[in-house]
Amino acid sequence: MHTASQPDNLRDLLASGWTSKSVKRELHDNFLRMLASGEELFPGIVGYENTVVPEINIALLAQHDLLFLGEKGQAKSRIMRGLVRFLDEVTPYVDIPEAPVHDDPLKPISAAVKRFVAATPPERVPIAWWPRSERYAERLAPGTKFADIVGEIDPAKLAGGVSMSTEEALSFGLIPRMHRGIFAMNELPELDELVQVGLFNILEERDVQIRGYPIKFDVDVLILFSANPSTYNRSGKVIPQLKDRIGSVIHTHYPLERDQGIRIVEQEAGLDLGGEWPVVVPYFMKQVIEEITIAARKSKYVDHQSGVSARFSIANYRAMVASARQRAVVLGEKPAVPRISDLGHIYSSALGKLELDLMSSHQLNERQVLDAIVAQAIKTVFEEYVEEHGLQEIGEIFSKGVKIEVGDMLPSSVYAERIKNVPPVWEKAFEVNSASDAAMRASCVEFVLAGLYATDRISRAQRHGRMEYEL
């Protein structure tokens, strides 16, 4: 990446006043500048403003390597990738074919570049520019070999007469290739112990040793790790020497408040709710979607060590909106408004993301566990909206044999007719949302009926997206 304002040779680079910095110092200085200017430091990160973000700030200023410790779906990878924004937009390097890394023009570490710079006039040392978007690499620990991230002796180079104990005999892995950049290792406890030893050596000495050959190679890299607490804290999974060399441990968490979770879902779902078939999602339905995730995290039937990712909420939200939009297209309704019956389609989006606790759930299958979780979520949200007064009256009406069938493909216009024998349901629906739109009214009615069922006031039979409520 070269523009007219960027030198393309070492002589002009020196004349420009450019100074060499370590990658951690570069991050430190840019972070301080952005902090002082009031720029948004971690765009798109919700719910960590008073907990996780301050710890990251301190770690960057302390110029530490970092470990992000938390359960799945807590934005660990997103935060790690986002640290690239604190690098310079571009950084110069010596651009010759034999260079194994993006060498600092003023402080080269590779033998090839050192020799070239020493023997070449500055105006003939070519300089290119490395964009920050390319200065980040990450790897998932399971299956990772020493050669993948550190390097290996290259048999072809040995056959060409290169000595095994020299740098030229090596084929470098990801970490050396990220010299002057950021390298992230996900799921650290799953990394082979031999590879952990190699990482320890890089963290401690900042050099590379391959197959017992002590080849001094001063790698300048910020190393990031992620891990689940249940495995990271298990004895023997991570060697103590490696743990001791990690500068800062950043503990992540799930949203502390439901509204934070809803903001994350809306942000990450990335749905266009407008267009030819617009969708309006009632806030109580967003609350139910997020409360399902909260209830799953609390459920005794779900493996707490595995956690329940934010992707669980996002996938369920997208499935709910898709079901509502399908109904709108088939029935010609505008706008589409999600209902409780649309949650009958979240089995496909939810079940693959729940890991059951085998000790507690051995008598229940996945669908039964999910049904219980959804019922608990509806109950929690319903009780926040609807006071006890008036619910007994509705129960008494159902006790006289009244039945109401609703469903995901039932036209919104027929809901008023369906519940004419239970007028208090209509009144309670208006308490939830006073809109007069037929689709919104239908959604509110289903919410009240589902809430009555979840609080054990009426019974329900469910089949293929249709629900029949009675006492």
N, C-alpha and C positions, 0 to 999 in steps of 0.2 A: 504494500500500500504506500504509494509515493505521490505527493503533490508538490507543487512549485515551492511551497513553504517548508518542505521537509528535505534536509540534506540527503544526497544519495551517495556520498563518499565520506570517508573518515575525516579528511581535512576540513570539509565544510561542517561536519557534525561538531568537531572540536571548536570551530569558530563560532558556532551558534550558541555556545555556552551550555549545551546539554550536559547534565550531570548524571552519574551512575548511582542507582539506589538498589538496595535489596528489595525483593518483592514485598516483604513485610513492611519495610519502611515506606514503600510506595503506597501500599494500602493505608498505612497509618496517616500519611500526609494528606492523601485525598479524602480520607474519612474526616479528618479534622477540618479541612476546608469546607466540606459539605455540611458538617455539623454547625460550623460557625455561620454559614450562609442561610441556615434554616431549611435546606432542601429535605425532601422526603427521603429517608435513608433506606427503608425497606418497603417499597411499594407493593401492594397486594398482600401483605402479611397482616392478618386480622387477629386481634385478641392477645397479642404478645407485647403490647406497648409498655406495660408496667411490669412485665415479668421476664420474658426471654430477651427482648431487644436491649434493655440496659446491660445484660450480661454479655451479649455479643459486642456491644460498644466497648466495654472495658477490655474484652479479650483482644479486639483489634488494636486498641491503643497500647496494650501490653505486648503486642506483636507475638502472640501465642499461636501454636497449632491448636486446633479445636476439635472436640468430640461433641456431637449432638446426640443426646441420649433421650429417647422417647419411643413410644409405641407407634405403630404404622399410622400413616395418614395425619401426621402432625407437622407437615411442611418442612421436614428436615432437609430433604433434597432441594426443595425450592429455595430455602434460605442459603444453602451452600452455593447453589448456582448463582444466586443473586449477589454474592460477594464480588463477582467479577466487575460490577459497576464501580467499585472503589479502585480499580486499576486505571492507569493512564489509558487514554483512548487508543494510542498506538505507542509502541516502544521500538527503538532501533536494534538491529542485529547485523552481524557480519554475514553477508549473503554470498557464500561460496559453496559449490556442490559438495565438497568433502566435509563440511561442518556437520557434526552429528546432532547439534542442538542449536537453539537460537541464542548464540553467544553474545554477551554484553561487549560492545566494541571497545570499551575501556578496560574491562576486566574479563577477558575470555578465559574459559576453564578447560576447553578441549585442546589437545595437543595440536590438532590440525590448524585450528584458527590461530593459536599462539604463534606457530611457525610462520603462517601466512602474513599476519600483521607485522611480525618482527622483520620480515624480509621484503615487505612491499611499501612503497611510498604511500603516505596517507591519502593522497588524492586518487590512488588506484585501488584502495580498499573499498569494495562496494558495500553500501549500506541499504538495507530494506527495512520495512516497518511492519511489525507484528501487531495486528488488531487484538484488542482485549477479548473479543468474543471467541478467539481461538486459543486463549491462554488458560483454558480450563479443561480438565479431563476428569472423568470419574469411572469407577469400576465397581462392579458388584462382587463381593468377596467369594461366594461359593464358586468353586471351580477355578479360581485364580491361581496361577502358578508364579513361581519366583521370576521366571523369564518374562512374564507378562508385564510386570510392573517395575522390576529392577533391571533385568537383562540376562544375556546368555553369551557364552563363547560362540562365535560364528565359525563353523567348520570350514566354510569356503575361504574365509580370511586366513585361517591356519594353513590351508592347502596352498595359499599364495605366498607362504613364507613368513607371515606375521607371527611374532612371538606371542605365546599365550598370556604372558604376564604384562602385556602392554594394552593401553586403551584401544588401540586400533583393532584388537582382536575381538572386541565386544560388539554385540548387537543390543542396543539399548532398549529398555522397557519404557512404560508410560511415565514413570517419575522422572528419570533423567531427561526425557523428551519434553517434560513440562518445566524444565529449568527456566526460572524467571516467570513462573506461572503458578497455578493452583491445581492441586490434585486431590480428589475426594475418593475415599474408600467407603462404600456402603456395606452395612452389616458386618462390621469388623470382627465380632466373635466367630464368624463362620470362616475366617481366613486361616489357612494352614499355618501351623506353628513355625515352620521354616520360613515362610514369607513374613510372618510377624517379626522374626529375628532380623530379617533384612530391613524391615521398616524401622525397627529400633535403632539399627546402625545409622540409617539416614537421619533420623530425628536427633540422635546423639552427636554423631560426628559429621553429618552432612556429606558423607562420601559413599562410594559404591564399592562393595566387595562381591566378586562373583567367583563361585567355585573355589573359594579359599584364596584367591589372588587379591591382595590388598592394593587395589588400584585407586589412588587418590583422585577424587573427582568431586569437587566442591559444589554440589547441587544446591541451588537457591530456589526453594519451593515452599509454598504454604501448603501444609498437609491437613486435610479435613477428614473426619471420620463420622460415621453414624452407627448407631446400635440401639437395640431394644434392651431395656433395663433387665428383663428376665434372663437374657443370655449373657449380657455384658458382666453382670454381677455374679454369675455362676463360676465357681472356682474352676480354674484350669482353662477357661475358654479364651482368655486374653492373658498373655504372659505379663507378669508384674512389671518387668523392666519397660515394656511398651506403655503400659498404663501410666507409669511414673513420668514418662517423657512427654505426655500430652499436656500442653499448657493449661487449657481451660476446658471444663466439662459444662456444656450448656444443656440444661434440662428443659425439654419441651413438654407441652401438655395439650389436652383437648380444650375446646372453648369453655371458659368458665361460666358463661351465660348463654342462654338459648339464642338471644338476639345476635350474638357474635357468630354462632353457628349458621344462622340464617343468612347473614351477610356473606359468609364464606361460600355457602351454597349458591347464592345468587351470582356471586362473582365468578365462581369456578364452573358453574353449569354452562355459562356462555350461551344461553338460549336467546333467540330472537322471538320475543312474544308478540311482535307486531305482524306485519305482512297481510296477505290475503285472508288468512284465518287467524285473527288475533286471539291471544289467550290472556285472561285476567285471573291471577291466582289470589284468592282471598288470603288475608294474612293468617287466619286461623289454620288454613291448610299448610302454609309454610311452617307454622308452629308445630303442627302434627308431624310433618316430615322430619323436622329436627328433633322433636321429642321421641320419635321412634329410635333414632340413633342414641339419644341419651338413655332411653330405657334399655336398649341393647347393651350399653356399656355397664349398666347396673344389674342386668339379669344374671341370676345364678346359673342359668343354663348356657351362658356364653363364656368362652375362655377369656378371662380378664388379662392374662399375660399376653395374649395375641393382640388384644385391643379391637376396637371398631373404628375403622378409618373414616375420615371425612368423605372419602369416595363413596361410602355407603349412603350418606345423605344425598350426595350429588346424583348418584345413579338413580335412587328412588325418586328424587325430584323430577329428573328428566323423564322417567317412565310415567309418572303421574301426569305431567304436562302432555306427553305424547298420547296418552289414553284420552285426555280431554279433547285434544285437537282432532283425534280420529273421530270422536263422537260428533264434533261440530261439523266436520266435512260430510260425514254420512247423513246427518240429519239436517244439514243446511243451517246450523245455528251460529250466530255471531253475537258476542264473542264466546269463545270456549271458556268454561269455568270449571276447574277441577273439583271433583266431589270425593267423598269417602269411598264410594264404590270404585273409583279409579285406583285406589290402593290395592284392589284385588289383582292388579297386574304387576305388582312390585316383587312377586316371588322370583321372577327371572333376574331382576336386578339386585335383589337383596341376598338370596341364599348363598351364592358363591362367595360373599364377603363376610359371612358369619362363621366363626369357628366355634363349635359347641364344646362345652365342658363335658367330657365323656362320663365323668363320675356323677354329675348332676342330671344330665339329660338323657340317660340311657333308656328311659321309658317314653321319651317323646321324640318324634322325628323333626326334621328341620322346619317343615311347614307349621307344625303345631307350636314350636317355639316362637316362630315369627308371628303367628296369629296372636299369641299371648302378649308379645312385645307391642304389637300394633294396638291391641285393646288397651293396654296400660297407658300408651301414649295418648290415645284419644280420651281416656278417662281423665288424665292429668290436665290436658288443655281444656276439656269440656268443663271441668269443675272450676277452672279459673274464669270462665265466661258466664256460667249459669248458676244462679243462686238456688238453694234448695226449694224456696217457695214456688209453688206451682207445679213441681215435678210429680208430686203425689197425685195431683188431679189427672195428669196424663196417664199415669200408671193405672188409675181406676178405670179410665176409658178403655184402655187396652184389655183390661180384665173382663170386659163384656164381650170379648170375642172379636174385637176389631183387628184386622190384619192390613198391613201396608207393604206393598212390594215396590222396591226402587231398584235402580240398576245403572250401570255405566252407559248403556245405550238407550235409556229411557228419555224421551224428549223432555226438555225442561218445562215446557208449557203444560204438561199434564200433572205436575206435582201438586198444584193447588187443588185439583180435583181429587187426587189420590188421598189427601189428608183432610178432606172436608169433614170427616167424622171425628177428627181429633184436632179441633181448632187451637188448643193450647200449643201444639207443636208449631203451628204457623206463627203464633205470637212470640214464642221463644226464639224462633228463627229470626224474627225482626229485631229482637234484642241483640242477637249476635251481629247482624248486619242489616241496616235499615234500607238497603238498596231495593229498588222495585223491579230491577231487571230479572226476567224469568230464570235465566241460567244461574245468577247469583242466589236467587231465592231457593232454587233446587239444591244448590250446594249447602246452603245454610240448613235446610230441612234435613238433609242427610246427616249433617254434623250433629244436629240435635238428636235424631233417632239413634245414631251410632253412640252418642254419649249416654243416652238412656240405657242402651244395651251394655255399654262398658261399665256402667255403675249398677248393673244388675236390677234394673227396674223393668225391663222388657226382655224378651228372648229374640233370637234371630236365627234364621236358616239361610245359608249362603250357598249359591251354586252358579258357576259360570258367569260371574259378574253381576248376578242378580241377588238381592237381599230381601227377605220377607221378615218383617218385624211383627211380633205379637207378644202377648203376656205369657 
